[in-house]
Amino acid sequence: MRGRQVFFETLLNHGVDRIFGNPGTTESPLLDSLLDYPQIQYIVHLHEGVATGAANFYAQASGKTAFVNLHVAPGLGNAVGMIYGALKNNSPMVVTAGQQDTRLRLRDPVLGHDLAAIAAPVTKWSVQVETADELGPILQRAFKIANEAPAGPVFVALPINVMEQETSIPAGKPGHSFAATRPDPAGIAAMARLLLASTSPAIVAGDDVARAGAGDTLVKLAEKLGASVWFEGLRGRNSFPTDHASARGTLAFDAPGVAKQFADNDLVLMVGGPFFEEVWYAPGSPFPAGCKALQIEAAPSRLAYNFALDAGVVADVGAGLAALDVALATVAGKEFDAAAAKRNAALQALKESEAAAQKARVEKAWARTPTSMARAMAEIRAGTPENAIMADETITANLDLFKTFTFAGADDYFSGRGGGIGQGLAGAIGVAVAQPKRPVLCLSGDGSSMYSIQALWTAAHHDLAIVFVILANREYRVLKHNIDAYRARFDVKSNKPYMHMDLGSPTMGFVDMAKGMGVAGTYVAKADDIKAAVAAAFKTGKPHLIEIEIEGKR
């Protein structure tokens, strides 16, 4: 059996039915063998970064291990930023790249480099296969490491001659491992005691809650506690229904900001995340004085990583939450239940107040020209089917997005983590491949979209029903906000303009770009036309781009 046959048989053994890739010469053994393996579909992309970004979101939306094939050193280099995003997203992913013939190693061949070294900083494990005998075992190990908590990408370099070598070592097979850990009863009991004594608990729902399918358990626990529920500042999944009374929104990007949001809480329970990813340095703790900190994590490496805990438990996230729910039911009494009910009523009143405030915000901005972000979101929401999935990269429009759209389930919302831009359009491809029966809405700013605009061609090529909405404010708005923050934080007295942050000279024509890649497009300048344009785009059942002119930074 040749190495390339071992390669494909190993993929089939591990349930791979998609390869996200950009073809190249050193990938010839893979490409030439695809017809022999019709069970595997090759999702072709025009850029390695787009292929990797699509695979990242595919892993999240499918629950499978994503598989990527890139092209030698420059191709891997093109993908490094998106691999970083997958690492931050904790996406189980096996990334491969074709490598030059190992017999050329000392001759410094064209496109040659140490691929494993390039990928190592942004992966859990990085290795090159040296002989065909290693191919099955290495790929088997790659799938294992990619899926161990916390999940993430691994990298395997595949020299072209190794793929053609003969071997008697068979294809790798997945082990039937039952790795979900059960919580230590003593730890759960300690948490229950602390929660029972709390008068104002809060919960931070990390992405692992969604991955574990533990959203319903978390809802039950939040209601039992009368706890507010927060999301991390950047999140890739929806771990708690956003229209629930307990849902409070996203946390700030610096420690004092988070502490301010927790100011009325005497206990914070963190579940399934890295806690906390900050943008700006500021001294102090994210917890107010006297606040207890609890944490449940599937991976020991995450527990108490950034701060001391009053109680921490290593366990499968779903099992940990369920055990905590049972423990509280055992010890809670009428007095605790009454206090929790009172807190739930207060959270419901706060939710209604915030909804009224958003309604007033939209009404105040209703007639502005160009269209305000608040109204744009309201109109987009009105034109979007109820069962649509969101692939989000709105960044500065996040506030209005989350106050306008509601996301009930774990598979209703996907976004990128790590802060690298360009993940939205690429990621929408992966979501659509993973969830072909549901319409996909991709929201992106104009600046972000240009990092992965080639995704439009892939959407047309594979006939993916994605509505791409580009919010065109002709600027890197987030950078303008951040330079304001920089000046304030470092006491920089300045009335200088925002240098190199405007995108209007020349103005980018997204409808024309989409047309050039086989995607129909609609340009919308008036707010009154947004709802109809979005609804019409979804009715086509085809990829469609809508460019909406919105206001810039005011």
C-alpha positions as CSV (number, residue, x, y, z in Angstrom):
1,M,0.0,0.0,0.0
2,R,1.3,3.4,-0.9
3,G,1.5,6.3,1.5
4,R,-1.3,8.2,-0.2
5,Q,-3.6,5.2,0.2
6,V,-2.8,5.0,3.9
7,F,-3.5,8.7,4.1
8,F,-7.0,8.4,2.7
9,E,-7.9,5.2,4.5
10,T,-6.9,7.0,7.8
11,L,-9.2,9.9,7.0
12,L,-12.1,7.6,6.3
13,N,-11.4,5.7,9.5
14,H,-11.7,9.0,11.4
15,G,-15.0,10.0,9.7
16,V,-13.5,12.7,7.5
17,D,-15.8,13.5,4.5
18,R,-14.5,17.0,3.6
19,I,-11.1,18.4,2.9
20,F,-10.8,22.1,2.9
21,G,-7.9,23.1,0.6
22,N,-6.0,25.1,-1.9
23,P,-4.3,22.8,-4.5
24,G,-0.6,22.9,-5.4
25,T,2.1,20.8,-6.9
26,T,3.3,19.0,-3.8
27,E,-0.3,18.0,-3.2
28,S,-0.5,16.0,-6.4
29,P,-0.7,12.6,-4.7
30,L,-3.7,13.8,-2.7
31,L,-5.4,15.5,-5.7
32,D,-4.8,12.7,-8.1
33,S,-6.3,10.1,-5.6
34,L,-9.5,12.0,-4.9
35,L,-11.4,10.1,-7.6
36,D,-10.6,6.9,-5.9
37,Y,-12.3,8.1,-2.7
38,P,-15.7,9.6,-3.7
39,Q,-16.8,9.6,0.0
40,I,-14.5,12.6,0.5
41,Q,-15.5,16.0,-1.0
42,Y,-12.8,18.6,-1.7
43,I,-13.9,22.1,-0.8
44,V,-11.7,24.2,-3.1
45,H,-10.6,27.7,-2.1
46,L,-8.6,30.4,-3.8
47,H,-6.4,31.2,-0.8
48,E,-5.1,29.0,2.0
49,G,-6.2,31.4,4.7
50,V,-9.8,31.1,3.5
51,A,-9.6,27.3,3.4
52,T,-8.4,27.3,7.0
53,G,-10.9,29.8,8.2
54,A,-13.7,27.8,6.7
55,A,-12.4,24.6,8.3
56,N,-12.3,26.4,11.7
57,F,-16.0,27.2,11.6
58,Y,-16.8,23.8,10.0
59,A,-15.3,22.1,13.1
60,Q,-17.5,24.2,15.3
61,A,-20.7,23.8,13.3
62,S,-20.4,20.1,12.5
63,G,-19.0,18.7,15.7
64,K,-16.4,16.9,13.6
65,T,-12.6,17.1,13.2
66,A,-11.9,19.5,10.3
67,F,-9.3,18.5,7.8
68,V,-7.2,21.0,5.8
69,N,-4.7,20.6,3.1
70,L,-2.4,23.5,2.2
71,H,0.5,24.1,-0.2
72,V,4.2,24.1,1.0
73,A,5.8,27.0,2.9
74,P,4.1,30.1,1.4
75,G,0.7,28.4,1.5
76,L,1.2,27.5,5.2
77,G,2.4,31.0,5.8
78,N,-0.8,32.4,4.3
79,A,-2.8,30.2,6.6
80,V,-1.0,30.9,9.9
81,G,-3.3,33.7,11.0
82,M,-6.4,31.5,10.5
83,I,-4.7,28.6,12.3
84,Y,-4.2,31.0,15.2
85,G,-7.9,31.7,15.1
86,A,-8.7,28.0,15.2
87,L,-6.3,27.6,18.2
88,K,-8.2,30.4,20.0
89,N,-11.5,28.9,19.0
90,N,-10.4,25.5,20.3
91,S,-11.4,23.9,17.0
92,P,-10.4,20.3,16.5
93,M,-8.5,20.4,13.3
94,V,-5.8,18.5,11.4
95,V,-3.9,20.8,9.1
96,T,-1.6,19.3,6.5
97,A,0.6,20.7,3.8
98,G,2.4,19.1,1.0
99,Q,6.2,19.2,1.3
100,Q,9.0,19.0,-1.2
101,D,10.7,15.6,-1.8
102,T,12.9,14.9,1.2
103,R,15.7,14.0,-1.2
104,L,15.9,17.7,-2.1
105,R,16.2,18.8,1.5
106,L,19.9,19.7,1.3
107,R,19.4,21.5,-2.1
108,D,17.1,24.3,-0.7
109,P,14.4,23.6,-3.3
110,V,11.8,26.1,-4.5
111,L,9.1,26.6,-1.9
112,G,11.0,24.5,0.6
113,H,11.2,25.3,4.3
114,D,10.8,23.7,7.7
115,L,7.0,23.5,7.7
116,A,6.7,22.0,11.2
117,A,8.7,24.9,12.6
118,I,6.4,27.4,10.9
119,A,3.2,25.8,12.3
120,A,4.5,25.0,15.8
121,P,3.7,28.3,17.5
122,V,0.0,28.2,16.5
123,T,-0.7,24.4,16.9
124,K,-0.9,21.9,19.7
125,W,1.5,19.6,17.9
126,S,3.5,20.0,14.7
127,V,5.4,17.3,12.9
128,Q,6.7,16.1,9.5
129,V,6.2,12.5,8.3
130,E,9.6,11.2,7.3
131,T,8.6,7.7,5.9
132,A,5.4,6.1,4.7
133,D,5.7,3.7,7.7
134,E,5.0,6.8,10.0
135,L,2.0,8.1,8.0
136,G,-0.8,6.0,9.6
137,P,0.5,6.3,13.2
138,I,1.2,10.0,12.9
139,L,-2.2,10.9,11.5
140,Q,-3.8,8.7,14.2
141,R,-2.0,10.6,16.8
142,A,-2.8,13.9,15.1
143,F,-6.6,13.3,15.4
144,K,-6.2,12.2,19.0
145,I,-4.3,15.4,20.0
146,A,-6.6,17.7,18.1
147,N,-9.6,16.5,20.1
148,E,-8.0,16.3,23.6
149,A,-9.3,19.2,25.8
150,P,-8.8,21.9,25.1
151,A,-9.2,21.0,21.5
152,G,-7.2,22.7,18.8
153,P,-5.3,22.4,15.5
154,V,-2.4,20.2,14.9
155,F,-0.1,20.2,11.8
156,V,1.4,17.4,9.7
157,A,3.8,18.0,6.8
158,L,3.5,15.5,3.9
159,P,6.5,15.2,1.6
160,I,5.5,14.2,-1.9
161,N,7.9,11.2,-2.1
162,V,6.6,9.9,1.3
163,M,3.1,9.9,-0.1
164,E,4.3,7.6,-2.9
165,Q,6.4,5.2,-0.8
166,E,5.3,1.6,-0.2
167,T,4.5,0.6,3.4
168,S,3.0,-2.4,5.2
169,I,1.9,-0.3,8.2
170,P,-1.9,0.0,7.9
171,A,-4.0,3.1,8.2
172,G,-4.5,4.6,11.6
173,K,-7.8,4.0,13.4
174,P,-9.4,6.0,16.2
175,G,-9.4,4.6,19.6
176,H,-12.7,4.1,21.4
177,S,-11.8,6.3,24.3
178,F,-14.3,7.4,26.9
179,A,-12.5,10.5,28.1
180,A,-15.3,12.5,29.7
181,T,-14.2,13.1,33.3
182,R,-16.6,13.0,36.2
183,P,-16.4,15.8,38.8
184,D,-14.8,15.2,42.2
185,P,-17.8,15.0,44.7
186,A,-15.8,17.0,47.2
187,G,-15.2,19.8,44.7
188,I,-18.9,19.9,43.8
189,A,-19.9,20.0,47.4
190,A,-17.5,22.9,48.1
191,M,-19.0,24.8,45.1
192,A,-22.6,24.1,46.3
193,R,-21.8,25.5,49.8
194,L,-20.3,28.7,48.4
195,L,-23.2,29.1,46.0
196,L,-25.7,28.5,48.8
197,A,-24.1,31.3,50.8
198,S,-24.1,33.7,47.8
199,T,-26.5,36.6,47.7
200,S,-25.7,37.7,44.1
201,P,-24.1,35.0,41.9
202,A,-23.0,35.5,38.3
203,I,-22.0,32.9,35.7
204,V,-19.7,33.3,32.8
205,A,-20.6,30.9,30.0
206,G,-17.6,29.9,27.9
207,D,-17.7,28.2,24.5
208,D,-17.2,24.8,25.9
209,V,-20.8,24.9,27.3
210,A,-22.0,24.9,23.7
211,R,-19.6,22.3,22.6
212,A,-20.7,20.0,25.4
213,G,-24.3,20.5,24.6
214,A,-24.8,21.7,28.1
215,G,-26.9,24.9,27.4
216,D,-30.1,23.5,28.9
217,T,-28.3,22.4,32.0
218,L,-26.8,25.8,32.4
219,V,-30.2,27.5,32.0
220,K,-31.6,25.3,34.7
221,L,-28.8,26.1,37.0
222,A,-28.9,29.8,36.4
223,E,-32.7,29.8,37.2
224,K,-32.1,27.8,40.3
225,L,-29.5,30.3,41.5
226,G,-31.1,33.4,40.2
227,A,-27.8,34.2,38.6
228,S,-26.9,36.6,35.9
229,V,-25.1,35.0,32.9
230,W,-22.3,36.7,30.9
231,F,-20.4,35.9,27.8
232,E,-16.7,36.4,27.2
233,G,-15.8,39.6,25.3
234,L,-14.9,37.4,22.2
235,R,-16.9,34.2,21.8
236,G,-17.2,31.7,19.1
237,R,-20.4,29.9,20.1
238,N,-23.7,30.6,21.8
239,S,-23.7,28.9,25.1
240,F,-26.8,30.5,26.6
241,P,-30.1,31.8,25.1
242,T,-29.6,35.5,24.6
243,D,-33.3,36.3,25.1
244,H,-33.3,34.6,28.5
245,A,-33.9,37.0,31.5
246,S,-30.5,36.0,33.0
247,A,-28.5,36.8,29.9
248,R,-26.6,40.0,30.5
249,G,-24.3,40.4,27.4
250,T,-20.6,40.4,26.9
251,L,-17.8,41.3,29.3
252,A,-15.3,44.1,28.9
253,F,-11.8,43.8,27.5
254,D,-9.9,44.9,30.6
255,A,-9.8,43.8,34.2
256,P,-11.4,47.0,35.7
257,G,-14.2,46.9,33.1
258,V,-15.0,43.3,34.0
259,A,-14.8,44.1,37.7
260,K,-17.3,46.9,37.2
261,Q,-19.7,44.6,35.5
262,F,-19.4,42.2,38.5
263,A,-19.6,45.0,41.0
264,D,-22.9,43.8,42.5
265,N,-21.8,40.1,42.6
266,D,-20.3,38.3,45.5
267,L,-19.6,35.1,43.5
268,V,-18.6,34.4,39.9
269,L,-18.8,30.8,38.4
270,M,-16.8,30.5,35.2
271,V,-17.5,27.5,33.0
272,G,-15.6,26.2,30.0
273,G,-13.4,29.0,28.7
274,P,-9.9,30.7,28.9
275,F,-11.1,33.6,31.2
276,F,-10.4,36.4,30.5
277,E,-9.0,37.6,27.1
278,E,-8.0,41.3,27.5
279,V,-7.2,43.9,24.9
280,W,-5.9,46.6,27.2
281,Y,-3.6,46.3,30.3
282,A,-5.0,47.8,33.5
283,P,-4.0,46.9,37.0
284,G,-6.3,45.0,39.3
285,S,-8.5,41.9,39.4
286,P,-11.5,41.2,37.2
287,F,-13.3,40.4,40.5
288,P,-14.5,43.0,43.0
289,A,-13.1,42.8,46.5
290,G,-14.5,39.9,48.5
291,C,-16.0,38.2,45.4
292,K,-15.6,34.4,45.4
293,A,-14.3,32.7,42.1
294,L,-15.4,29.2,41.0
295,Q,-14.5,27.4,37.8
296,I,-15.4,24.2,36.0
297,E,-13.1,23.1,33.1
298,A,-12.6,19.9,31.1
299,A,-8.8,20.5,30.9
300,P,-6.7,20.8,34.1
301,S,-4.4,23.3,32.3
302,R,-7.2,25.9,32.3
303,L,-8.2,25.6,35.9
304,A,-6.9,28.5,38.1
305,Y,-4.6,29.5,35.2
306,N,-4.9,33.3,35.7
307,F,-6.1,33.7,39.2
308,A,-6.7,31.8,42.5
309,L,-10.0,30.0,42.9
310,D,-12.2,29.4,45.9
311,A,-13.2,26.2,44.3
312,G,-12.3,24.6,41.0
313,V,-13.4,21.3,39.4
314,V,-11.9,19.4,36.5
315,A,-14.8,17.6,34.7
316,D,-16.7,17.3,31.5
317,V,-18.6,20.6,31.4
318,G,-22.0,19.0,31.1
319,A,-21.3,16.5,33.8
320,G,-19.9,19.2,36.1
321,L,-23.0,21.5,35.7
322,A,-25.4,18.6,36.1
323,A,-23.6,17.5,39.3
324,L,-23.7,21.0,40.7
325,D,-27.4,21.2,39.9
326,V,-28.1,18.0,41.8
327,A,-26.0,19.1,44.7
328,L,-27.9,22.4,45.0
329,A,-31.2,20.6,44.9
330,T,-30.1,18.5,47.8
331,V,-29.0,21.4,50.1
332,A,-31.2,24.3,49.0
333,G,-34.2,25.2,51.1
334,K,-37.2,27.4,50.8
335,E,-35.3,30.5,51.9
336,F,-32.7,30.0,49.2
337,D,-35.4,29.3,46.6
338,A,-37.2,32.5,47.6
339,A,-34.1,34.6,47.3
340,A,-33.3,33.1,43.9
341,A,-36.8,33.8,42.7
342,K,-36.4,37.4,43.8
343,R,-33.2,37.7,41.8
344,N,-34.8,36.2,38.7
345,A,-37.6,38.7,38.9
346,A,-35.0,41.6,39.1
347,L,-33.2,40.1,36.1
348,Q,-36.4,40.0,34.1
349,A,-37.1,43.6,34.9
350,L,-33.6,44.6,33.9
351,K,-34.0,42.7,30.6
352,E,-37.2,44.5,29.8
353,S,-35.6,47.8,30.7
354,E,-32.7,47.2,28.4
355,A,-35.0,46.1,25.6
356,A,-36.9,49.4,25.9
357,A,-33.7,51.3,25.9
358,Q,-32.6,49.6,22.7
359,K,-35.9,50.3,21.1
360,A,-35.5,54.0,22.0
361,R,-32.0,53.9,20.6
362,V,-33.2,52.5,17.3
363,E,-36.0,55.1,17.1
364,K,-33.6,57.9,17.9
365,A,-31.3,56.8,15.1
366,W,-34.1,55.7,12.7
367,A,-33.9,58.6,10.2
368,R,-30.1,59.2,10.2
369,T,-28.3,59.2,6.8
370,P,-26.3,57.2,6.1
371,T,-28.1,54.4,7.9
372,S,-27.3,54.0,11.6
373,M,-26.0,50.6,12.7
374,A,-28.9,50.3,15.1
375,R,-31.5,50.6,12.3
376,A,-29.4,48.5,9.9
377,M,-29.5,45.6,12.4
378,A,-33.2,46.0,12.9
379,E,-33.9,45.9,9.2
380,I,-31.6,43.0,8.6
381,R,-33.2,41.1,11.4
382,A,-36.7,41.8,9.9
383,G,-35.6,40.3,6.5
384,T,-33.9,37.2,7.9
385,P,-35.6,33.8,8.2
386,E,-36.1,32.6,11.8
387,N,-34.0,29.4,11.2
388,A,-31.0,31.2,9.8
389,I,-27.5,30.6,11.3
390,M,-25.3,33.6,12.0
391,A,-21.7,33.8,11.0
392,D,-20.6,37.0,12.6
393,E,-17.8,39.4,12.2
394,T,-19.4,42.7,13.0
395,I,-16.9,43.9,15.6
396,T,-18.0,47.5,16.3
397,A,-21.7,46.6,15.4
398,N,-21.7,43.9,18.0
399,L,-23.6,46.0,20.6
400,D,-26.6,46.4,18.2
401,L,-26.3,42.9,16.8
402,F,-26.8,41.2,20.2
403,K,-29.5,43.6,21.2
404,T,-31.4,43.0,18.0
405,F,-30.9,39.3,17.1
406,T,-31.7,36.5,19.5
407,F,-29.8,33.2,19.5
408,A,-31.4,30.3,21.3
409,G,-29.3,27.3,20.6
410,A,-25.6,26.4,20.4
411,D,-25.8,26.1,16.6
412,D,-27.4,29.5,15.9
413,Y,-24.3,31.6,16.2
414,F,-20.6,31.2,15.2
415,S,-17.8,33.7,15.3
416,G,-14.0,33.9,15.4
417,R,-11.8,34.3,18.4
418,G,-8.3,35.6,18.9
419,G,-9.0,39.0,17.3
420,G,-7.7,38.3,13.8
421,I,-10.0,39.8,11.2
422,G,-11.3,38.1,8.0
423,Q,-12.7,35.1,9.8
424,G,-16.4,35.9,9.0
425,L,-16.6,35.4,5.3
426,A,-14.3,32.4,5.4
427,G,-16.1,30.9,8.4
428,A,-19.5,31.2,6.7
429,I,-18.3,28.7,4.1
430,G,-17.6,26.2,6.8
431,V,-20.9,26.8,8.5
432,A,-22.8,26.3,5.2
433,V,-20.9,23.1,4.4
434,A,-21.6,21.7,7.9
435,Q,-25.3,22.8,8.0
436,P,-26.6,22.6,4.5
437,K,-30.3,22.5,5.5
438,R,-30.3,25.9,7.2
439,P,-29.8,29.3,5.6
440,V,-26.6,31.2,6.6
441,L,-26.4,34.9,7.2
442,C,-22.8,36.3,7.3
443,L,-22.4,39.8,8.7
444,S,-19.1,41.5,8.2
445,G,-17.6,45.0,8.1
446,D,-16.1,46.2,4.8
447,G,-12.5,46.2,6.2
448,S,-12.8,42.7,7.7
449,S,-14.3,41.3,4.5
450,M,-11.3,42.2,2.4
451,Y,-9.1,39.8,4.3
452,S,-11.0,36.8,2.9
453,I,-13.1,38.2,0.0
454,Q,-12.1,35.2,-2.1
455,A,-14.6,33.2,0.0
456,L,-17.3,34.5,-2.4
457,W,-15.9,32.4,-5.2
458,T,-16.0,29.2,-3.1
459,A,-19.6,30.0,-2.2
460,A,-20.5,30.2,-5.9
461,H,-18.4,27.2,-6.9
462,H,-20.0,25.0,-4.3
463,D,-23.5,26.6,-4.6
464,L,-23.7,27.5,-0.9
465,A,-26.8,29.3,0.3
466,I,-25.1,32.1,2.2
467,V,-26.3,35.7,2.3
468,F,-23.2,37.9,2.8
469,V,-24.1,41.3,4.3
470,I,-21.3,43.8,4.1
471,L,-21.7,46.8,6.4
472,A,-19.8,49.5,4.5
473,N,-18.8,52.4,6.6
474,R,-15.7,53.0,4.5
475,E,-13.3,52.8,7.5
476,Y,-11.6,50.6,10.0
477,R,-13.9,51.8,12.7
478,V,-12.6,49.5,15.4
479,L,-9.1,51.1,14.9
480,K,-10.6,54.6,15.4
481,H,-12.2,53.4,18.7
482,N,-8.9,51.8,19.7
483,I,-6.8,54.9,19.0
484,D,-9.2,56.9,21.1
485,A,-8.7,54.3,23.9
486,Y,-4.9,54.4,23.4
487,R,-4.8,58.2,23.8
488,A,-6.9,58.0,26.9
489,R,-5.1,55.2,28.6
490,F,-1.6,56.5,27.9
491,D,-2.5,60.2,28.4
492,V,-1.6,61.2,24.9
493,K,-2.9,64.7,24.2
494,S,-3.9,64.7,20.6
495,N,-6.3,66.2,18.1
496,K,-4.7,64.5,15.2
497,P,-6.8,62.8,12.5
498,Y,-7.1,59.0,12.3
499,M,-4.2,58.1,10.0
500,H,-4.7,55.4,7.4
501,M,-8.0,54.2,8.8
502,D,-10.4,55.4,6.1
503,L,-11.3,53.1,3.1
504,G,-13.0,55.6,0.8
505,S,-10.3,56.5,-1.7
506,P,-11.0,54.6,-3.8
507,T,-14.3,53.3,-2.7
508,M,-14.6,49.6,-2.8
509,G,-17.4,48.2,-4.9
510,F,-18.5,44.9,-3.2
511,V,-21.3,44.2,-5.6
512,D,-18.8,44.4,-8.5
513,M,-16.3,42.2,-6.7
514,A,-19.1,39.6,-6.0
515,K,-20.2,39.6,-9.6
516,G,-16.6,38.9,-10.7
517,M,-16.6,35.8,-8.5
518,G,-20.0,34.5,-9.6
519,V,-22.1,35.8,-6.8
520,A,-25.1,38.1,-7.4
521,G,-25.2,41.3,-5.4
522,T,-27.4,44.1,-4.3
523,Y,-26.3,47.6,-3.2
524,V,-28.5,49.3,-0.6
525,A,-28.1,53.0,0.2
526,K,-31.4,53.6,1.9
527,A,-32.5,52.0,5.1
528,D,-36.0,51.5,3.8
529,D,-34.7,49.0,1.3
530,I,-32.7,46.8,3.6
531,K,-35.4,44.4,4.8
532,A,-36.7,43.7,1.3
533,A,-33.2,43.2,-0.1
534,V,-32.3,40.7,2.7
535,A,-35.5,38.8,2.3
536,A,-35.2,38.6,-1.5
537,A,-31.6,37.3,-1.2
538,F,-32.6,34.5,1.1
539,K,-35.4,33.5,-1.2
540,T,-33.0,32.8,-4.1
541,G,-31.4,29.9,-2.2
542,K,-28.1,30.9,-3.8
543,P,-25.1,32.8,-2.5
544,H,-25.9,36.5,-2.6
545,L,-24.0,39.6,-1.4
546,I,-25.7,42.8,0.0
547,E,-23.6,45.9,0.5
548,I,-25.3,48.3,2.9
549,E,-24.1,51.9,3.2
550,I,-23.9,52.7,6.9
551,E,-22.7,55.6,9.0
552,G,-19.1,55.9,10.1
553,K,-17.7,56.8,13.5
554,R,-19.7,59.8,14.9
